């Protein structure tokens, strides 16, 4: 099963819950690890989960600065993502800037947890990592084209993939997505 590693502060329960609700509607596994839950040395479990994940989502909240331990673990997780060439999406809460350096990130998004359009945009980002809609589109397209032979099945599969691609609905605030290279300050 595909997964996304979520780097976070356990004290930021509301934002974590909002992200978990988004993941609950997909076939993706949201990996949220907290120090108290480890059965093996923490660094090895984190390393394995980051390496297996499709991406790392860092939930940057003011709670992150409330613990040096959390800051160290977040830095470690981001470093592992860099080493593994994984995309790192940094999600920072609107009007709650966090002064925490994130030297490696691929995408930066400012969001308001109470803004439906912002949360819908995050849902679109999550769905892009969910392989099941694409597989379903591929299979249904191939079945629809099968009566026309092998070429028909192939064309149907391709069309099924195109149709199954997650769409960005009109009005999604794509302006809130700021590529890392345009961001000057890492706060």
Residue pairs with C-beta under 8 A, 6 or more apart in sequence:
1 27
1 28
1 29
2 27
2 28
2 29
2 54
2 129
2 130
2 131
3 28
3 29
3 30
3 31
3 49
3 52
3 53
3 54
4 23
4 28
4 29
4 30
4 31
4 53
4 54
4 55
4 56
4 57
4 126
4 129
5 31
5 49
5 50
5 53
5 55
5 56
5 57
5 77
5 81
5 86
6 16
6 19
6 30
6 31
6 32
6 56
6 57
6 59
7 56
7 57
7 58
7 59
7 73
7 74
7 77
7 78
8 15
8 16
8 32
8 58
8 59
8 61
8 64
8 74
9 59
9 61
9 63
9 64
9 66
9 67
9 70
9 74
10 16
10 34
10 70
11 63
11 66
11 67
11 70
12 59
12 61
12 63
12 64
14 113
15 59
15 61
15 93
15 113
16 32
16 59
18 113
18 119
19 30
19 57
19 59
19 91
19 122
20 30
20 32
22 119
22 122
22 123
22 126
23 29
23 30
23 126
25 123
26 126
26 127
26 130
26 132
27 130
27 131
27 132
28 54
28 126
28 129
28 130
31 49
31 53
33 42
33 45
33 46
33 49
35 42
35 69
35 73
38 45
39 45
42 73
43 76
46 73
46 76
46 77
46 80
47 80
50 56
50 77
50 80
50 81
50 84
50 86
51 80
51 84
53 86
54 86
54 87
54 129
55 81
55 86
55 87
55 88
55 89
55 129
56 77
56 78
56 80
56 81
56 86
56 87
56 88
56 89
57 88
57 89
57 91
58 74
58 77
58 78
58 88
58 89
58 90
58 91
58 102
58 105
59 91
60 90
60 91
60 92
60 93
60 98
60 100
60 102
61 92
61 93
61 96
61 98
62 93
62 96
62 98
63 70
64 70
64 71
64 74
64 98
64 100
65 71
65 98
65 99
65 100
71 100
74 100
78 88
78 102
78 103
78 104
78 105
79 104
80 86
81 87
81 88
81 104
82 88
82 104
87 106
87 107
88 102
88 104
88 105
88 106
88 107
89 105
89 106
89 107
89 108
89 109
89 125
90 102
90 105
90 107
90 108
90 109
91 109
91 111
91 122
92 98
92 108
92 109
92 110
92 111
93 110
93 111
93 112
93 113
94 110
94 111
94 112
94 115
94 118
95 112
97 187
98 187
99 187
100 187
101 186
101 187
102 186
102 187
103 186
105 180
106 179
106 180
107 177
107 178
107 179
107 180
108 177
108 178
108 179
108 180
108 183
109 121
109 122
109 125
109 176
109 177
109 178
110 176
110 178
111 118
111 119
111 121
111 122
111 176
112 118
113 119
117 171
117 172
117 173
118 173
118 176
120 169
120 172
121 168
121 172
121 173
121 174
121 176
121 177
124 166
124 168
124 169
124 172
127 133
127 166
128 166
130 166
133 164
133 166
134 161
134 164
134 165
136 160
136 164
137 160
137 161
137 162
137 163
137 164
137 165
138 157
138 160
138 161
138 164
139 157
139 160
140 160
141 156
141 157
141 158
141 159
141 160
141 161
141 163
142 153
142 154
142 156
142 157
142 160
143 153
143 156
144 156
144 160
145 152
145 153
145 154
145 155
145 156
145 157
145 159
146 152
146 153
146 156
148 155
148 156
168 174
